[in-house]
Amino acid sequence: MAIEHARMRAVRKPWGSTDLLPWSEVKADGAAVGELWFQRPDADAPASALLLKLLFTTEPLSIQVHPDDAFAHSVGLANGKTEAWYILSATPEAQVAVGLKRQHTAAQLRASIEDGSIADLIQWRPVRKDDVIFVPAGTIHAIGAGLVLAEIQQSSDTTYRLFDHGRRREIHVDSAVAAANPGPAAGQSAARRLSDFRSVLVASRHFVLERIDLPENSSWQLNAEREAWVLVLEGHAQIGLVNAFVGEAIFVEADQASLKVGSHGLKALLAYPGPAPIRGLLQDLDRTKASFPDGELLRSGNHWRATPGPSIH
C-alpha cells in the first residue's frame, strides 16, 4: 500500500532547457535539463510498471525508435517501450514526427540511416497545448524544439537512435532496423469522455492515460488497486495527506486515497496500467453522499452501496 509524493530526478540532455518554470523549481545551474523523471521516494521500493516524465526541448531530439516487448525479450530486456505525450506548452512553430511518410523495406531504412536521409523521411506535424500523441513501440519518431510535454511510458530507457543532428552520439543502425516498423504510423484515436470529469486520452494494453478536470472544493476517492500516477497540470489537491501543486506527481498503489480539490479546481493527468479504463477508479464522494444523506457508505470492490439510515417515527 502506498500514497507517495514522487521525487524528481533531473536528466541532463544537450537539447534540454535551463528554464523549467512553472513546472519545476529544480536548479539547472547552467546545464540543460532535458527530462525530469518522477520516481518513488524510496529507492528500494518495488519498480513501477510505468514511468512518468516531463520533457523540455530547445533543440530537436534525435530521430529514434523503441523496441516492443517481443524484441526487448529477445535481447534480454524486461520489456519494450510504448509511450504517449501530452503537450503542456508549445511555441507556434513546434512540431513532432511520428512514423515515416511512406513504407520502406529494411534495406531502404538501413541505407537512409547510413546516409542521413532518414531526416527527410519522417512525418512531421504541428502540435499545440493539450494535444496528445500516442507512440507505440516500433514507431520511428522525433520531438522538435520549443516544447514542454508530459510523457507516460512503459518503464524502460531503451532508445535506438537513427539520426542525431550531428551531436556525435552513437547511432544504433542494426538495432534500429531490427526494432522499427519502417512506415507510416497508425492513426491517432480521439479522446473520449468517460464522465463529466474524466476524459480517456489513450487506452492501450500497456497503460491508460486520462485527463481529469475536477471542480473546486470537491471531494473524491482514488481507488488504485494497482499503481496510478497523478500529475497536476492546474490547480491544487490534497491526495491522502500529501499536497500536490502544479508540476508535482503523486504515486498511489494498492490503496484508497482521499482527493480533496483546492479552491481553483484541479486539472491533472491520471495514468495507470492498461488495457482498459477503470470506471471505479475515481469516486465522487460529494455526489455519492448527496444521494444517501441518511445512510452509511460502504465500499465493496469498485462499487459503493448505502446502508439504511436510522428510522424516524
Contacts in CASP RR format, 6 or more apart in sequence:
PFRMAT RR
TARGET T0000
AUTHOR 0000-0000-0000
METHOD contacts of the structure
MODEL  1
MAIEHARMRAVRKPWGSTDLLPWSEVKADGAAVGELWFQRPDADAPASAL
LLKLLFTTEPLSIQVHPDDAFAHSVGLANGKTEAWYILSATPEAQVAVGL
KRQHTAAQLRASIEDGSIADLIQWRPVRKDDVIFVPAGTIHAIGAGLVLA
EIQQSSDTTYRLFDHGRRREIHVDSAVAAANPGPAAGQSAARRLSDFRSV
LVASRHFVLERIDLPENSSWQLNAEREAWVLVLEGHAQIGLVNAFVGEAI
FVEADQASLKVGSHGLKALLAYPGPAPIRGLLQDLDRTKASFPDGELLRS
GNHWRATPGPSIH
1 253 0 8 1.000
1 254 0 8 1.000
1 255 0 8 1.000
2 40 0 8 1.000
2 45 0 8 1.000
2 251 0 8 1.000
2 252 0 8 1.000
2 253 0 8 1.000
2 254 0 8 1.000
2 255 0 8 1.000
3 239 0 8 1.000
3 240 0 8 1.000
3 241 0 8 1.000
3 242 0 8 1.000
3 250 0 8 1.000
3 251 0 8 1.000
3 252 0 8 1.000
3 255 0 8 1.000
3 257 0 8 1.000
4 40 0 8 1.000
4 41 0 8 1.000
4 42 0 8 1.000
4 242 0 8 1.000
4 250 0 8 1.000
4 251 0 8 1.000
4 252 0 8 1.000
5 41 0 8 1.000
5 242 0 8 1.000
5 244 0 8 1.000
5 248 0 8 1.000
5 249 0 8 1.000
5 250 0 8 1.000
6 38 0 8 1.000
6 39 0 8 1.000
6 40 0 8 1.000
6 41 0 8 1.000
6 52 0 8 1.000
6 229 0 8 1.000
6 248 0 8 1.000
6 249 0 8 1.000
6 250 0 8 1.000
6 251 0 8 1.000
7 38 0 8 1.000
7 39 0 8 1.000
7 40 0 8 1.000
7 41 0 8 1.000
8 24 0 8 1.000
8 26 0 8 1.000
8 36 0 8 1.000
8 37 0 8 1.000
8 38 0 8 1.000
8 39 0 8 1.000
9 36 0 8 1.000
9 37 0 8 1.000
9 39 0 8 1.000
10 26 0 8 1.000
10 28 0 8 1.000
10 33 0 8 1.000
10 35 0 8 1.000
10 36 0 8 1.000
11 33 0 8 1.000
11 34 0 8 1.000
11 35 0 8 1.000
11 36 0 8 1.000
11 37 0 8 1.000
12 31 0 8 1.000
12 32 0 8 1.000
12 33 0 8 1.000
12 34 0 8 1.000
13 32 0 8 1.000
13 33 0 8 1.000
13 34 0 8 1.000
13 35 0 8 1.000
13 61 0 8 1.000
14 32 0 8 1.000
14 59 0 8 1.000
14 167 0 8 1.000
15 32 0 8 1.000
15 34 0 8 1.000
15 57 0 8 1.000
15 58 0 8 1.000
15 59 0 8 1.000
15 60 0 8 1.000
15 61 0 8 1.000
15 145 0 8 1.000
16 32 0 8 1.000
16 33 0 8 1.000
16 34 0 8 1.000
16 56 0 8 1.000
16 57 0 8 1.000
16 58 0 8 1.000
16 59 0 8 1.000
17 28 0 8 1.000
17 32 0 8 1.000
17 33 0 8 1.000
17 34 0 8 1.000
17 56 0 8 1.000
17 57 0 8 1.000
17 58 0 8 1.000
18 28 0 8 1.000
18 30 0 8 1.000
18 31 0 8 1.000
18 32 0 8 1.000
18 33 0 8 1.000
19 28 0 8 1.000
19 56 0 8 1.000
20 26 0 8 1.000
20 28 0 8 1.000
20 33 0 8 1.000
20 36 0 8 1.000
20 54 0 8 1.000
20 56 0 8 1.000
22 246 0 8 1.000
22 247 0 8 1.000
23 36 0 8 1.000
23 54 0 8 1.000
23 56 0 8 1.000
23 88 0 8 1.000
23 148 0 8 1.000
23 246 0 8 1.000
23 247 0 8 1.000
24 36 0 8 1.000
24 54 0 8 1.000
24 247 0 8 1.000
26 33 0 8 1.000
26 36 0 8 1.000
32 58 0 8 1.000
33 56 0 8 1.000
34 55 0 8 1.000
34 56 0 8 1.000
34 57 0 8 1.000
35 53 0 8 1.000
35 54 0 8 1.000
35 55 0 8 1.000
35 56 0 8 1.000
36 53 0 8 1.000
36 54 0 8 1.000
36 56 0 8 1.000
37 51 0 8 1.000
37 52 0 8 1.000
37 53 0 8 1.000
38 51 0 8 1.000
38 52 0 8 1.000
38 53 0 8 1.000
38 229 0 8 1.000
38 231 0 8 1.000
38 249 0 8 1.000
38 251 0 8 1.000
40 48 0 8 1.000
40 251 0 8 1.000
47 155 0 8 1.000
48 155 0 8 1.000
48 227 0 8 1.000
48 251 0 8 1.000
48 253 0 8 1.000
49 154 0 8 1.000
49 155 0 8 1.000
49 207 0 8 1.000
49 226 0 8 1.000
49 227 0 8 1.000
49 273 0 8 1.000
50 152 0 8 1.000
50 153 0 8 1.000
50 154 0 8 1.000
50 155 0 8 1.000
50 207 0 8 1.000
50 227 0 8 1.000
50 229 0 8 1.000
50 271 0 8 1.000
50 272 0 8 1.000
50 273 0 8 1.000
51 152 0 8 1.000
51 153 0 8 1.000
51 154 0 8 1.000
51 155 0 8 1.000
51 156 0 8 1.000
52 150 0 8 1.000
52 151 0 8 1.000
52 152 0 8 1.000
52 229 0 8 1.000
52 231 0 8 1.000
52 249 0 8 1.000
52 271 0 8 1.000
53 150 0 8 1.000
53 151 0 8 1.000
53 152 0 8 1.000
53 153 0 8 1.000
54 88 0 8 1.000
54 148 0 8 1.000
54 149 0 8 1.000
54 150 0 8 1.000
54 151 0 8 1.000
54 247 0 8 1.000
55 85 0 8 1.000
55 143 0 8 1.000
55 147 0 8 1.000
55 148 0 8 1.000
55 149 0 8 1.000
55 150 0 8 1.000
55 151 0 8 1.000
56 147 0 8 1.000
56 148 0 8 1.000
57 143 0 8 1.000
57 144 0 8 1.000
57 145 0 8 1.000
57 146 0 8 1.000
57 147 0 8 1.000
57 148 0 8 1.000
58 145 0 8 1.000
58 146 0 8 1.000
59 144 0 8 1.000
59 145 0 8 1.000
59 165 0 8 1.000
60 142 0 8 1.000
60 143 0 8 1.000
60 144 0 8 1.000
60 145 0 8 1.000
60 165 0 8 1.000
61 142 0 8 1.000
61 143 0 8 1.000
61 144 0 8 1.000
62 142 0 8 1.000
62 159 0 8 1.000
62 161 0 8 1.000
62 162 0 8 1.000
62 163 0 8 1.000
62 164 0 8 1.000
62 165 0 8 1.000
62 167 0 8 1.000
62 169 0 8 1.000
63 97 0 8 1.000
63 118 0 8 1.000
63 119 0 8 1.000
63 122 0 8 1.000
63 140 0 8 1.000
63 141 0 8 1.000
63 142 0 8 1.000
63 161 0 8 1.000
63 162 0 8 1.000
63 163 0 8 1.000
63 164 0 8 1.000
64 140 0 8 1.000
64 141 0 8 1.000
64 142 0 8 1.000
64 159 0 8 1.000
64 160 0 8 1.000
64 161 0 8 1.000
64 162 0 8 1.000
64 176 0 8 1.000
65 138 0 8 1.000
65 139 0 8 1.000
65 140 0 8 1.000
65 141 0 8 1.000
65 159 0 8 1.000
65 160 0 8 1.000
65 162 0 8 1.000
65 176 0 8 1.000
65 179 0 8 1.000
65 180 0 8 1.000
66 80 0 8 1.000
66 81 0 8 1.000
66 82 0 8 1.000
66 83 0 8 1.000
66 135 0 8 1.000
66 137 0 8 1.000
66 138 0 8 1.000
66 156 0 8 1.000
66 158 0 8 1.000
66 159 0 8 1.000
66 160 0 8 1.000
66 179 0 8 1.000
67 75 0 8 1.000
67 77 0 8 1.000
67 80 0 8 1.000
67 81 0 8 1.000
67 137 0 8 1.000
67 138 0 8 1.000
67 158 0 8 1.000
67 160 0 8 1.000
67 175 0 8 1.000
67 179 0 8 1.000
68 80 0 8 1.000
68 82 0 8 1.000
68 136 0 8 1.000
68 137 0 8 1.000
68 138 0 8 1.000
68 179 0 8 1.000
69 79 0 8 1.000
69 80 0 8 1.000
69 137 0 8 1.000
71 80 0 8 1.000
71 137 0 8 1.000
71 178 0 8 1.000
71 179 0 8 1.000
72 78 0 8 1.000
72 79 0 8 1.000
72 80 0 8 1.000
72 81 0 8 1.000
72 156 0 8 1.000
72 158 0 8 1.000
73 79 0 8 1.000
75 175 0 8 1.000
77 156 0 8 1.000
77 158 0 8 1.000
78 156 0 8 1.000
79 154 0 8 1.000
79 155 0 8 1.000
79 156 0 8 1.000
80 137 0 8 1.000
80 154 0 8 1.000
80 156 0 8 1.000
80 158 0 8 1.000
81 137 0 8 1.000
81 153 0 8 1.000
81 154 0 8 1.000
81 156 0 8 1.000
81 157 0 8 1.000
81 158 0 8 1.000
81 159 0 8 1.000
82 135 0 8 1.000
82 136 0 8 1.000
82 137 0 8 1.000
82 153 0 8 1.000
82 154 0 8 1.000
82 204 0 8 1.000
82 206 0 8 1.000
82 207 0 8 1.000
83 135 0 8 1.000
83 151 0 8 1.000
83 152 0 8 1.000
83 153 0 8 1.000
83 154 0 8 1.000
84 132 0 8 1.000
84 133 0 8 1.000
84 134 0 8 1.000
84 135 0 8 1.000
84 151 0 8 1.000
84 152 0 8 1.000
84 153 0 8 1.000
84 201 0 8 1.000
84 202 0 8 1.000
84 204 0 8 1.000
84 207 0 8 1.000
84 209 0 8 1.000
85 96 0 8 1.000
85 132 0 8 1.000
85 133 0 8 1.000
85 135 0 8 1.000
85 143 0 8 1.000
85 149 0 8 1.000
85 150 0 8 1.000
85 151 0 8 1.000
86 130 0 8 1.000
86 131 0 8 1.000
86 132 0 8 1.000
86 149 0 8 1.000
86 150 0 8 1.000
86 151 0 8 1.000
86 152 0 8 1.000
86 201 0 8 1.000
86 209 0 8 1.000
86 211 0 8 1.000
86 269 0 8 1.000
87 94 0 8 1.000
87 127 0 8 1.000
87 128 0 8 1.000
87 129 0 8 1.000
87 130 0 8 1.000
87 131 0 8 1.000
87 132 0 8 1.000
87 133 0 8 1.000
87 147 0 8 1.000
87 148 0 8 1.000
87 149 0 8 1.000
88 129 0 8 1.000
88 148 0 8 1.000
88 149 0 8 1.000
88 150 0 8 1.000
88 233 0 8 1.000
89 129 0 8 1.000
89 147 0 8 1.000
89 148 0 8 1.000
90 127 0 8 1.000
90 128 0 8 1.000
90 129 0 8 1.000
90 131 0 8 1.000
90 146 0 8 1.000
90 147 0 8 1.000
90 148 0 8 1.000
91 145 0 8 1.000
91 146 0 8 1.000
91 147 0 8 1.000
93 126 0 8 1.000
93 146 0 8 1.000
94 126 0 8 1.000
94 127 0 8 1.000
94 128 0 8 1.000
94 144 0 8 1.000
94 145 0 8 1.000
94 146 0 8 1.000
94 147 0 8 1.000
95 124 0 8 1.000
95 125 0 8 1.000
95 126 0 8 1.000
95 127 0 8 1.000
95 144 0 8 1.000
96 124 0 8 1.000
96 125 0 8 1.000
96 127 0 8 1.000
96 133 0 8 1.000
96 141 0 8 1.000
96 142 0 8 1.000
96 143 0 8 1.000
96 144 0 8 1.000
96 147 0 8 1.000
97 122 0 8 1.000
97 123 0 8 1.000
97 124 0 8 1.000
97 125 0 8 1.000
97 140 0 8 1.000
97 141 0 8 1.000
97 142 0 8 1.000
97 143 0 8 1.000
97 144 0 8 1.000
98 123 0 8 1.000
98 125 0 8 1.000
98 133 0 8 1.000
98 135 0 8 1.000
98 139 0 8 1.000
98 141 0 8 1.000
98 185 0 8 1.000
99 122 0 8 1.000
99 123 0 8 1.000
99 139 0 8 1.000
99 140 0 8 1.000
99 141 0 8 1.000
99 183 0 8 1.000
99 184 0 8 1.000
99 185 0 8 1.000
100 121 0 8 1.000
100 122 0 8 1.000
100 123 0 8 1.000
100 140 0 8 1.000
100 182 0 8 1.000
100 183 0 8 1.000
100 184 0 8 1.000
101 121 0 8 1.000
101 122 0 8 1.000
101 123 0 8 1.000
101 184 0 8 1.000
102 121 0 8 1.000
102 183 0 8 1.000
102 184 0 8 1.000
103 182 0 8 1.000
103 183 0 8 1.000
103 184 0 8 1.000
104 112 0 8 1.000
104 121 0 8 1.000
104 182 0 8 1.000
104 183 0 8 1.000
105 182 0 8 1.000
106 177 0 8 1.000
106 182 0 8 1.000
108 182 0 8 1.000
109 118 0 8 1.000
109 176 0 8 1.000
109 177 0 8 1.000
109 180 0 8 1.000
109 182 0 8 1.000
110 173 0 8 1.000
110 177 0 8 1.000
111 117 0 8 1.000
112 118 0 8 1.000
112 121 0 8 1.000
113 162 0 8 1.000
113 163 0 8 1.000
113 171 0 8 1.000
113 173 0 8 1.000
113 176 0 8 1.000
113 177 0 8 1.000
114 173 0 8 1.000
116 163 0 8 1.000
118 140 0 8 1.000
118 162 0 8 1.000
118 163 0 8 1.000
119 163 0 8 1.000
122 140 0 8 1.000
122 141 0 8 1.000
122 142 0 8 1.000
123 184 0 8 1.000
123 185 0 8 1.000
124 142 0 8 1.000
127 133 0 8 1.000
127 147 0 8 1.000
132 188 0 8 1.000
132 191 0 8 1.000
132 201 0 8 1.000
132 202 0 8 1.000
132 209 0 8 1.000
133 188 0 8 1.000
134 188 0 8 1.000
134 189 0 8 1.000
134 202 0 8 1.000
134 204 0 8 1.000
135 141 0 8 1.000
135 185 0 8 1.000
136 185 0 8 1.000
136 186 0 8 1.000
136 204 0 8 1.000
137 154 0 8 1.000
137 179 0 8 1.000
138 179 0 8 1.000
138 180 0 8 1.000
138 181 0 8 1.000
139 180 0 8 1.000
139 181 0 8 1.000
139 185 0 8 1.000
140 162 0 8 1.000
140 180 0 8 1.000
140 181 0 8 1.000
140 182 0 8 1.000
140 183 0 8 1.000
141 185 0 8 1.000
143 149 0 8 1.000
150 231 0 8 1.000
150 269 0 8 1.000
152 207 0 8 1.000
152 209 0 8 1.000
152 229 0 8 1.000
152 269 0 8 1.000
152 271 0 8 1.000
153 207 0 8 1.000
154 206 0 8 1.000
154 207 0 8 1.000
160 172 0 8 1.000
160 175 0 8 1.000
160 176 0 8 1.000
160 179 0 8 1.000
160 180 0 8 1.000
161 169 0 8 1.000
161 170 0 8 1.000
161 171 0 8 1.000
161 172 0 8 1.000
161 176 0 8 1.000
162 171 0 8 1.000
162 172 0 8 1.000
162 173 0 8 1.000
162 176 0 8 1.000
162 180 0 8 1.000
163 171 0 8 1.000
164 171 0 8 1.000
189 202 0 8 1.000
189 203 0 8 1.000
191 199 0 8 1.000
191 200 0 8 1.000
191 201 0 8 1.000
191 211 0 8 1.000
192 199 0 8 1.000
192 200 0 8 1.000
193 199 0 8 1.000
193 200 0 8 1.000
194 200 0 8 1.000
194 210 0 8 1.000
194 277 0 8 1.000
194 279 0 8 1.000
197 212 0 8 1.000
197 213 0 8 1.000
197 214 0 8 1.000
197 215 0 8 1.000
197 282 0 8 1.000
197 284 0 8 1.000
198 210 0 8 1.000
198 211 0 8 1.000
198 212 0 8 1.000
198 270 0 8 1.000
198 277 0 8 1.000
198 282 0 8 1.000
199 210 0 8 1.000
199 211 0 8 1.000
199 212 0 8 1.000
199 213 0 8 1.000
200 208 0 8 1.000
200 209 0 8 1.000
200 210 0 8 1.000
200 277 0 8 1.000
201 209 0 8 1.000
201 210 0 8 1.000
201 211 0 8 1.000
202 208 0 8 1.000
202 209 0 8 1.000
203 209 0 8 1.000
203 274 0 8 1.000
203 275 0 8 1.000
203 276 0 8 1.000
203 277 0 8 1.000
204 274 0 8 1.000
204 275 0 8 1.000
205 274 0 8 1.000
205 275 0 8 1.000
206 273 0 8 1.000
206 274 0 8 1.000
206 275 0 8 1.000
207 271 0 8 1.000
207 272 0 8 1.000
207 273 0 8 1.000
207 274 0 8 1.000
208 271 0 8 1.000
208 272 0 8 1.000
208 273 0 8 1.000
208 274 0 8 1.000
208 275 0 8 1.000
208 276 0 8 1.000
208 277 0 8 1.000
208 278 0 8 1.000
209 269 0 8 1.000
209 270 0 8 1.000
209 271 0 8 1.000
210 269 0 8 1.000
210 270 0 8 1.000
210 271 0 8 1.000
210 277 0 8 1.000
211 233 0 8 1.000
211 267 0 8 1.000
211 268 0 8 1.000
211 269 0 8 1.000
211 270 0 8 1.000
212 266 0 8 1.000
212 267 0 8 1.000
212 268 0 8 1.000
212 269 0 8 1.000
212 270 0 8 1.000
212 282 0 8 1.000
213 266 0 8 1.000
213 267 0 8 1.000
214 220 0 8 1.000
214 237 0 8 1.000
214 259 0 8 1.000
214 261 0 8 1.000
214 265 0 8 1.000
214 266 0 8 1.000
214 267 0 8 1.000
214 268 0 8 1.000
215 261 0 8 1.000
215 265 0 8 1.000
216 261 0 8 1.000
216 262 0 8 1.000
216 263 0 8 1.000
216 264 0 8 1.000
216 265 0 8 1.000
217 261 0 8 1.000
217 262 0 8 1.000
217 263 0 8 1.000
217 265 0 8 1.000
218 260 0 8 1.000
218 261 0 8 1.000
218 265 0 8 1.000
218 284 0 8 1.000
218 286 0 8 1.000
219 258 0 8 1.000
219 259 0 8 1.000
219 260 0 8 1.000
219 261 0 8 1.000
219 285 0 8 1.000
219 286 0 8 1.000
220 258 0 8 1.000
220 259 0 8 1.000
220 260 0 8 1.000
220 261 0 8 1.000
220 282 0 8 1.000
220 283 0 8 1.000
220 284 0 8 1.000
220 285 0 8 1.000
221 256 0 8 1.000
221 257 0 8 1.000
221 258 0 8 1.000
221 259 0 8 1.000
221 282 0 8 1.000
221 283 0 8 1.000
221 285 0 8 1.000
222 228 0 8 1.000
222 230 0 8 1.000
222 239 0 8 1.000
222 252 0 8 1.000
222 256 0 8 1.000
222 257 0 8 1.000
222 258 0 8 1.000
222 259 0 8 1.000
222 281 0 8 1.000
222 282 0 8 1.000
222 283 0 8 1.000
223 256 0 8 1.000
223 280 0 8 1.000
223 281 0 8 1.000
223 282 0 8 1.000
223 283 0 8 1.000
223 299 0 8 1.000
223 301 0 8 1.000
223 302 0 8 1.000
224 252 0 8 1.000
224 253 0 8 1.000
224 254 0 8 1.000
224 255 0 8 1.000
224 256 0 8 1.000
224 257 0 8 1.000
224 272 0 8 1.000
224 281 0 8 1.000
225 254 0 8 1.000
225 278 0 8 1.000
225 302 0 8 1.000
226 253 0 8 1.000
226 254 0 8 1.000
226 272 0 8 1.000
226 273 0 8 1.000
227 251 0 8 1.000
227 252 0 8 1.000
227 253 0 8 1.000
227 272 0 8 1.000
227 273 0 8 1.000
228 251 0 8 1.000
228 252 0 8 1.000
228 253 0 8 1.000
228 270 0 8 1.000
228 271 0 8 1.000
228 272 0 8 1.000
228 281 0 8 1.000
229 249 0 8 1.000
229 250 0 8 1.000
229 251 0 8 1.000
229 252 0 8 1.000
229 269 0 8 1.000
229 270 0 8 1.000
229 271 0 8 1.000
229 272 0 8 1.000
230 237 0 8 1.000
230 239 0 8 1.000
230 244 0 8 1.000
230 249 0 8 1.000
230 250 0 8 1.000
230 252 0 8 1.000
230 268 0 8 1.000
230 269 0 8 1.000
230 270 0 8 1.000
231 247 0 8 1.000
231 248 0 8 1.000
231 249 0 8 1.000
231 268 0 8 1.000
231 269 0 8 1.000
231 271 0 8 1.000
232 244 0 8 1.000
232 245 0 8 1.000
232 246 0 8 1.000
232 247 0 8 1.000
232 248 0 8 1.000
232 249 0 8 1.000
232 266 0 8 1.000
232 267 0 8 1.000
232 268 0 8 1.000
233 246 0 8 1.000
233 247 0 8 1.000
233 267 0 8 1.000
233 268 0 8 1.000
233 269 0 8 1.000
234 246 0 8 1.000
234 264 0 8 1.000
234 265 0 8 1.000
234 266 0 8 1.000
234 267 0 8 1.000
235 245 0 8 1.000
235 246 0 8 1.000
235 262 0 8 1.000
235 264 0 8 1.000
235 265 0 8 1.000
235 266 0 8 1.000
235 267 0 8 1.000
236 243 0 8 1.000
236 244 0 8 1.000
236 245 0 8 1.000
236 246 0 8 1.000
236 261 0 8 1.000
236 262 0 8 1.000
236 263 0 8 1.000
236 264 0 8 1.000
236 265 0 8 1.000
236 266 0 8 1.000
237 243 0 8 1.000
237 244 0 8 1.000
237 259 0 8 1.000
237 260 0 8 1.000
237 261 0 8 1.000
237 262 0 8 1.000
237 265 0 8 1.000
237 266 0 8 1.000
237 268 0 8 1.000
238 244 0 8 1.000
238 258 0 8 1.000
238 259 0 8 1.000
238 260 0 8 1.000
238 262 0 8 1.000
239 250 0 8 1.000
239 252 0 8 1.000
239 257 0 8 1.000
239 258 0 8 1.000
239 259 0 8 1.000
240 257 0 8 1.000
240 258 0 8 1.000
240 259 0 8 1.000
242 250 0 8 1.000
244 250 0 8 1.000
250 257 0 8 1.000
256 299 0 8 1.000
258 285 0 8 1.000
259 282 0 8 1.000
270 281 0 8 1.000
270 282 0 8 1.000
272 278 0 8 1.000
272 281 0 8 1.000
278 302 0 8 1.000
279 302 0 8 1.000
280 302 0 8 1.000
280 303 0 8 1.000
281 302 0 8 1.000
283 304 0 8 1.000
288 297 0 8 1.000
288 304 0 8 1.000
289 297 0 8 1.000
291 306 0 8 1.000
292 306 0 8 1.000
294 308 0 8 1.000
294 309 0 8 1.000
294 310 0 8 1.000
295 306 0 8 1.000
295 307 0 8 1.000
295 308 0 8 1.000
295 309 0 8 1.000
296 306 0 8 1.000
296 307 0 8 1.000
296 309 0 8 1.000
297 304 0 8 1.000
297 305 0 8 1.000
297 306 0 8 1.000
298 304 0 8 1.000
298 305 0 8 1.000
298 306 0 8 1.000
298 307 0 8 1.000
END
